[in-house]
Amino acid sequence: MHFFLLLVVFILPHSANSSDFLTNINTNKTISLRREIDYLFKDAQGIVYSNPDSARKIIEKGIKLIEKLGDTDLEIRFLNLFGTSYAIQSDFNNALNYFHQALDLAVKTKNYERIANAYNNLGNINYLSGNYKVALENFVEARNLYENIENSSMIISVQNSIGALYEELNNLEKAFENYKIAYQGFLEINNLVGISTTLNNFGSAFLKSEQPDSALIYFDRAIQNELLSEDQYGLFYSYEGKANVYYYQGNYSKALEFYEKSKVISINLNNKSQVANVNLGLAKAYAKIDQMAKANDFATQAMNDAIAIKDIKLIQMSHEVFAAIFEASGDYKRSLDHYREATQIKQKLINESELHHIYNTEIYQLSKDKEIQQLEIERQQLLIGKRNSILILILIISFSIIIIIILVYYIYLNQLRHEQKVKMNNLMLRYVEDRSKSTFDAEVQERKRLGIELHDGVGPLLSLAKLNITALIENPGMPLDKRIVIMNNILINVNEVLKELKQISHTMAPIVLIEKGFDVAVKEMVLMLNESEKYKVSLNIFGLNGFLDSYVEHTLFRALQEIVNNFIQHADGTVMSIQIVQNKEDVTMMVEDNGVGFSEEYQETNKGLGLKSTISRVKNLNGQFYIDSSKGKGSTISIILPINQTSR
């Protein structure tokens, strides 16, 4: 993990000091309450990296005390610390939630320093979740606010963050440019921790640009500086950085030496996240020197720590390391299992990133709506001012002067109206442009998602199949039993590819539904089932007028596809009844079968991805989804979708 990330998360909540707490104190009770809050803040901050769950319990107690005190500034700091505890565990949704709460309070109180801090925090979360465009916007906003309030140290810190963002995007030229600015700034204010930060960042960037010798020079300079300033957090990352360089060079003994040094510091700091990260480095290094038992032990320790602190990103990395270890050991099945787990977690993080992007787009849109409301208020104020002015002029000025003033006033008012109209037109143009851009971004995100599914889902499976085929070709004298095992693995991989492709195709719009309509599509599905002569399926449609919303049709058809698919694959039944009824308020679909059924406990614990997706689609349209089944007595599934609420 990049050193920059540790620094900015560490400074998110500014530690409350006694001078802040002792201002505007009226009673001894207030003094005691503020001191208790101060202790709680420091306790939570001290354990947030090692035990974020416990830290949150302390933070919750502090926020309850703040409600009695009514201090908004203290509440903002605790909300920031709350967000930090979730960020450490890669729970970006909750982190964003609390940072946005802090931002809202800061905006209401017009506390520009806290507003800047909130944007800085949001930038870090968007960076961690891979939402780099929004992260850059957040960092630039924070830097502009810090410049307005002349907070030079935070300007430099944000500049360093922007450099790390460009490094993550592989724009190393921009990364070095921002690191140089940050480094010069830290030198001018003699900030030893900041100097160490940028030196480590330089080392990381040089390693990324395949210049390991230069990277070692900068990591060594950082270590000298950190020993001088007793910066243990910085020293941890410097040792880890040197270990990464030696690992890159193939000097695994030196890599192990510095990973161990880094681990000792992380244990002393009681930071399980850092310990897990270093253990992953040790596991990879031992795997390279063919000491698989040790590699497996360190990977297991990393996984246990990652699970304990609920760090999703570390859990994903642990699965990737396990996959590499088992692949090197020749255990391809277990390697594939871990690779699948890592891919699923990665997809979840990508989906969360997309949700973050949607959330930020909504926030931006709300701000535009507020601007329009403000313009409307100004227009109303202009109208009120006009009426008052006319009344005053009538009372105090003669008829002739009134006419002249009214003429001048109307000329001025027309000019104001023209300017207001131009301003409104420009704003509406920006609004339309932003909406079009949001639509385009959504399309791009969908294409990226499909590309990622093909790359991360199908690509690795085809690679494994290719690997097995290559093994067969290059070893013609291989024993028959081993050839059979490899060919079975190839068959398994191909089947997995087909499953992945089927899953991807199911996410696209059904062609028959688009071309022929909902009722025809359902009838064709039933006809195909009956033609197989294996199943007897009846269909009854009542009140369907052909004017259902496309979202409702798509959801019902997808749901029916999933139910039929489950019936064919799992129910072991022969008879199915489908009823679709529409009235003025809603449309109901009920599907019954004579399959083996399943217990209530099985329903709760064994819902497949397709069924979960179906339930999610129904609930997104404010619908209801019911399953009535018991083992050995078949199943009845009912779906009710409102018509008026979902129409668009």
Secondary structure, DSSP 8 states (H G I E B T S, - for coil): --HHHHHHHHTSS----HHHHTTT--SHHHHHHHHHHHHHHHHHHHHTTT-HHHHHHHHHHHHHHHHHHT-HHHHHHHHHHHHHHHHHTT-HHHHHHHHHHHHHHHHHTT-HHHHHHHHHHHHHHHHHTT-HHHHHHHHHHHHHHHHHTT-HHHHHHHHHHHHHHHHHTT-HHHHHHHHHHHHHHHHHTT-HHHHHHHHHHHHHHHHHTT-HHHHHHHHHHHHHHHHHHT-HHHHHHHHHHHHHHHHHHT-HHHHHHHHHHHHHHHHHTT-HHHHHHHHHHHHHHHHHTT-HHHHHHHHHHHHHHHHHTT-HHHHHHHHHHHHHHHHHHT-HHHHHHHHHHHHHHHHHHHHHHHHHHHHHHHHHHHHHHHHHHHHHHHHHHHHHHHHHHHHHHHHHS-HHHHHHHHHHHHHHHHHHHHHHHHHHHHHHHHHHHHHHHHHHHHHHHHHHHHHHHIIIIIHHHHHHHHHHHHHHHH-TT--HHHHHHHHHHHHHHHHHHHHHHHHHHHTS--HHHHHH-HHHHHHHHHHHHHHTSS-EEEEEEES--S---HHHHHHHHHHHHHHHHHIIIII--SEEEEEEEE-SSEEEEEEEE-S----HHHHHH---HHHHHHHHHHHHTT-EEEEEE-TTS-EEEEEEEESTTT--
